[in-house]
Amino acid sequence: MLLKGAALCMVLAAMLNASAHAGAALEERKLPMKFSWVGCEPNCHGWVSAVGIVTNDSPRDFDEFARGRQLGGATIVLDSSGGSVNDSIALGRRFRELGMLTTVGASVLTQRGERAKVSPEAYCESMCVFLLLSGKSRYVPEQAHVRVHQIWMGDRTDQPRAATYSADDLMIVERDIGRLAKYTFDMGGAGDLLSLSLNVPPWEDLHELSREELRLTNLVTADMIAQSGSPNAAVVELTPKPVQDRLVSSAVATETNPEPARSTKKVEVMGRTGGLRAAAAPPGEE
């Protein structure tokens, strides 16, 4: 009985730790995107953790974070419910300029004496999916959730059907869809990604991409390769897959000019700053 009691206590402790980690991750995804360097010496190279919502400050915040660091070819681990369309485009172009690799995951700092790990149970939703696309090589773990839907006016995502829209609003929508389309093709993405995203209005559940759709949209271009003894295979090395039946534009290497959770029917309200924001599912309701 004592042995059974001890085993039960260990299971409960593990469940509480997992619950605490999940709760902390949800809270982080509600906040503006934060960038941090996560080291995992001696058996892996480390990575950049990017958690939270993309705001109009995110490109500048990343520039400040990158200053003085050698980030060329580094892996960026995404855990985000989306955010500003134009600022996500600008941020994604910065990632591509640095030749960064992208994946989806949650960085976990383990107990003292153990190194950091990446949990594949993470979410990349809305405009985060287009940040994922910016990676020179891209990997999505089996357990990760990649979800898409339409972009929408950021100040009218609470009740999009009840809101009113002007001709100027429609002009902004069409302009930003055009910017997003150009960005998608510049990054080597497929038109299928735009089609899947633009078919889901913000009052419906986000569409979770299947493994087949991840390949069809060209969001996954890399296999996971682990170095000896490393639990962080996704952030150690991303080996590009050969692209079949896809013509990737040469613009991905030369374009440098930036353009200015679980799904739920409720969307998060975000203020408009001269453009669109992709409606994001509230992480707290996942």
C-alpha positions as CSV (number, residue, x, y, z in Angstrom):
1,M,0.0,0.0,0.0
2,L,2.9,2.4,0.8
3,L,4.4,1.6,-2.6
4,K,1.1,2.2,-4.4
5,G,0.7,5.5,-2.4
6,A,4.2,6.6,-3.4
7,A,3.5,5.8,-7.1
8,L,0.2,7.7,-7.0
9,C,1.9,10.7,-5.5
10,M,4.5,10.7,-8.2
11,V,1.8,10.5,-10.9
12,L,-0.2,13.4,-9.3
13,A,3.0,15.5,-9.1
14,A,3.7,14.9,-12.7
15,M,0.2,15.8,-13.7
16,L,0.3,19.0,-11.6
17,N,3.7,20.0,-13.2
18,A,2.2,19.4,-16.7
19,S,-0.9,21.4,-15.8
20,A,1.2,24.3,-14.5
21,H,3.4,24.3,-17.6
22,A,0.3,24.3,-19.8
23,G,-1.3,27.2,-17.9
24,A,1.9,29.2,-18.1
25,A,2.1,28.6,-21.8
26,L,-1.5,29.8,-22.3
27,E,-0.7,33.0,-20.4
28,E,2.4,33.7,-22.5
29,R,0.4,33.3,-25.7
30,K,-1.9,36.1,-24.6
31,L,0.9,38.6,-24.4
32,P,2.9,40.4,-27.1
33,M,5.5,38.2,-28.8
34,K,8.6,37.7,-26.7
35,F,11.9,36.6,-28.1
36,S,14.5,34.7,-26.0
37,W,17.6,32.6,-26.6
38,V,17.4,29.1,-25.1
39,G,20.8,27.3,-24.7
40,C,21.1,23.6,-24.5
41,E,24.8,22.9,-24.4
42,P,26.7,20.7,-24.8
43,N,24.8,18.5,-27.2
44,C,22.8,21.0,-29.3
45,H,23.1,24.4,-30.7
46,G,20.3,26.3,-28.9
47,W,17.4,28.1,-30.4
48,V,15.3,31.3,-30.4
49,S,11.9,31.0,-28.6
50,A,9.1,33.2,-30.0
51,V,6.0,33.1,-27.9
52,G,2.9,35.4,-28.1
53,I,0.9,37.6,-30.4
54,V,2.6,39.6,-33.2
55,T,2.0,43.4,-32.6
56,N,3.3,46.5,-34.4
57,D,6.2,46.4,-31.9
58,S,7.3,42.9,-32.8
59,P,9.6,43.6,-35.7
60,R,11.4,46.3,-33.6
61,D,11.6,44.0,-30.6
62,F,13.1,41.3,-32.7
63,D,15.7,43.7,-34.2
64,E,16.7,44.7,-30.6
65,F,16.9,41.1,-29.6
66,A,19.0,40.2,-32.6
67,R,21.5,43.1,-32.1
68,G,24.9,41.6,-31.2
69,R,23.8,38.0,-31.7
70,Q,24.8,35.7,-34.5
71,L,21.4,34.4,-35.5
72,G,22.2,33.4,-39.1
73,G,20.9,29.9,-39.7
74,A,19.5,29.6,-36.1
75,T,16.2,27.8,-35.4
76,I,13.2,29.8,-34.2
77,V,10.6,27.8,-32.2
78,L,7.1,29.3,-32.6
79,D,4.2,29.2,-30.2
80,S,1.7,31.9,-31.2
81,S,-2.0,32.6,-31.9
82,G,-1.2,35.1,-34.7
83,G,-1.6,38.9,-34.7
84,S,-0.9,41.8,-37.1
85,V,-0.8,40.8,-40.7
86,N,1.6,43.5,-42.0
87,D,3.9,43.2,-38.9
88,S,4.0,39.4,-39.3
89,I,5.0,39.9,-43.0
90,A,7.8,42.3,-41.9
91,L,8.9,39.9,-39.2
92,G,8.9,36.9,-41.5
93,R,11.1,38.7,-44.0
94,R,13.6,39.4,-41.2
95,F,13.7,35.7,-40.4
96,R,14.3,34.8,-44.1
97,E,17.0,37.4,-44.4
98,L,18.9,35.7,-41.6
99,G,18.3,32.2,-43.2
100,M,16.6,31.1,-40.0
101,L,14.9,27.6,-39.7
102,T,11.4,27.4,-38.2
103,T,9.5,24.9,-36.2
104,V,6.5,24.8,-33.8
105,G,7.1,24.0,-30.1
106,A,7.1,25.3,-26.6
107,S,10.4,25.8,-24.9
108,V,10.5,24.1,-21.5
109,L,13.1,24.9,-18.9
110,T,13.5,21.8,-16.8
111,Q,14.7,21.2,-13.3
112,R,18.1,22.3,-12.2
113,G,20.8,20.0,-13.6
114,E,18.8,19.3,-16.8
115,R,18.9,21.3,-20.0
116,A,16.1,23.0,-21.8
117,K,13.7,21.0,-24.0
118,V,11.2,21.6,-26.7
119,S,7.7,20.3,-26.2
120,P,5.9,19.5,-29.5
121,E,2.5,20.2,-27.9
122,A,2.3,23.8,-29.1
123,Y,0.1,26.0,-31.4
124,C,0.9,28.0,-34.5
125,E,-2.3,29.8,-35.5
126,S,-3.4,32.5,-38.0
127,M,-0.5,34.7,-38.9
128,C,1.9,32.5,-37.0
129,V,1.5,30.0,-39.9
130,F,3.0,32.6,-42.2
131,L,5.9,33.2,-39.8
132,L,6.5,29.4,-40.0
133,L,6.6,29.8,-43.8
134,S,9.5,32.2,-43.5
135,G,12.0,29.5,-42.4
136,K,14.6,28.5,-44.9
137,S,13.8,25.0,-43.7
138,R,10.6,24.2,-41.9
139,Y,9.5,21.3,-39.6
140,V,6.2,20.6,-37.8
141,P,6.2,17.9,-35.2
142,E,3.3,15.4,-35.3
143,Q,1.9,16.7,-32.0
144,A,1.9,20.3,-33.0
145,H,-1.3,22.2,-34.1
146,V,-1.1,24.5,-37.1
147,R,-4.4,26.3,-37.7
148,V,-5.6,28.9,-40.3
149,H,-8.4,31.3,-41.0
150,Q,-9.1,34.6,-42.8
151,I,-7.6,37.9,-42.0
152,W,-10.0,40.5,-40.7
153,M,-10.3,44.1,-39.5
154,G,-8.6,44.0,-36.1
155,D,-11.1,46.3,-34.4
156,R,-14.1,44.3,-35.6
157,T,-13.2,40.7,-34.7
158,D,-15.5,40.5,-31.7
159,Q,-18.7,40.6,-33.7
160,P,-17.6,40.6,-37.4
161,R,-21.1,39.9,-38.8
162,A,-22.7,42.7,-36.9
163,A,-20.1,45.3,-37.7
164,T,-20.3,47.7,-40.6
165,Y,-17.7,48.1,-43.3
166,S,-16.8,51.0,-45.6
167,A,-15.3,51.1,-49.1
168,D,-12.0,52.1,-47.4
169,D,-12.2,49.0,-45.3
170,L,-12.7,46.7,-48.3
171,M,-9.7,48.5,-49.9
172,I,-7.5,47.7,-46.9
173,V,-8.7,44.0,-46.9
174,E,-7.9,43.6,-50.6
175,R,-4.5,45.4,-50.3
176,D,-3.4,43.2,-47.4
177,I,-4.5,40.0,-49.1
178,G,-2.4,41.1,-52.0
179,R,0.6,41.7,-49.7
180,L,0.0,38.3,-48.1
181,A,-0.2,36.5,-51.4
182,K,3.1,38.1,-52.6
183,Y,4.8,37.2,-49.3
184,T,3.5,33.6,-49.5
185,F,5.0,33.1,-53.0
186,D,8.2,34.9,-52.1
187,M,8.7,32.5,-49.2
188,G,8.2,29.4,-51.4
189,G,4.7,28.7,-50.2
190,A,1.8,27.3,-52.3
191,G,-1.4,28.9,-53.3
192,D,-3.2,26.1,-51.4
193,L,-2.2,27.9,-48.2
194,L,-4.0,31.0,-49.2
195,S,-7.0,29.1,-50.4
196,L,-7.3,27.1,-47.1
197,S,-6.8,30.2,-45.0
198,L,-9.1,32.6,-46.9
199,N,-12.0,30.0,-46.9
200,V,-12.4,30.2,-43.1
201,P,-14.3,33.3,-41.8
202,P,-13.4,34.4,-38.2
203,W,-16.8,33.4,-36.8
204,E,-16.0,29.7,-37.6
205,D,-13.6,27.3,-36.0
206,L,-10.0,27.6,-37.2
207,H,-9.0,24.9,-39.7
208,E,-6.3,22.6,-38.5
209,L,-4.0,21.6,-41.3
210,S,-3.5,17.9,-41.7
211,R,-0.2,16.3,-42.4
212,E,-1.2,16.1,-46.1
213,E,-2.1,19.8,-46.1
214,L,1.1,20.8,-44.4
215,R,3.0,19.1,-47.3
216,L,0.5,20.4,-50.0
217,T,1.0,24.0,-48.8
218,N,4.8,23.5,-48.6
219,L,4.8,24.5,-44.9
220,V,6.9,21.4,-44.2
221,T,10.2,21.1,-46.0
222,A,12.5,19.3,-43.5
223,D,12.9,16.1,-41.7
224,M,13.9,16.0,-38.0
225,I,17.5,14.8,-37.5
226,A,18.8,14.3,-34.0
227,Q,22.4,14.6,-32.9
228,S,23.7,11.9,-30.6
229,G,22.2,12.1,-27.1
230,S,20.0,15.1,-27.9
231,P,16.3,15.2,-27.0
232,N,15.8,18.4,-29.0
233,A,15.9,16.9,-32.5
234,A,13.7,19.5,-34.0
235,V,16.1,22.3,-33.0
236,V,19.4,20.6,-33.6
237,E,19.4,20.1,-37.3
238,L,16.7,20.5,-40.0
239,T,17.6,18.7,-43.2
240,P,15.7,20.0,-46.3
241,K,13.5,17.6,-48.2
242,P,13.6,17.6,-52.0
243,V,10.8,19.7,-53.3
244,Q,8.7,17.7,-55.8
245,D,6.2,19.2,-58.3
246,R,6.7,22.7,-56.8
247,L,8.4,25.6,-58.5
248,V,9.9,27.8,-55.8
249,S,10.4,31.4,-56.8
250,S,14.0,32.7,-56.8
251,A,12.6,35.8,-55.1
252,V,12.9,34.1,-51.7
253,A,16.7,34.6,-51.7
254,T,16.6,38.2,-52.9
255,E,13.5,39.9,-51.5
256,T,14.5,42.1,-48.6
257,N,12.1,45.0,-48.7
258,P,9.5,44.5,-45.9
259,E,5.9,45.4,-46.5
260,P,4.6,48.2,-44.4
261,A,-4.7,26.8,-28.8
262,R,-7.6,25.2,-29.7
263,S,-10.1,26.6,-32.0
264,T,-13.2,28.5,-30.7
265,K,-15.8,30.6,-32.4
266,K,-14.9,33.5,-30.2
267,V,-12.0,35.6,-31.5
268,E,-9.7,38.0,-29.8
269,V,-10.1,41.8,-30.3
270,M,-7.0,43.6,-31.5
271,G,-6.8,47.2,-32.5
272,R,-6.1,48.1,-36.1
273,T,-2.9,50.0,-36.8
274,G,-3.2,50.9,-40.5
275,G,-3.8,47.4,-41.7
276,L,-5.4,44.0,-40.9
277,R,-4.9,41.6,-38.1
278,A,-5.7,38.0,-38.5
279,A,-8.3,37.1,-35.8
280,A,-6.7,34.9,-33.1
281,A,-8.4,32.3,-31.0
282,P,-8.1,33.3,-27.3
283,P,-5.5,31.0,-25.8
284,G,-7.2,31.0,-22.5
285,E,-10.2,29.2,-24.0
286,E,-8.3,26.4,-25.5
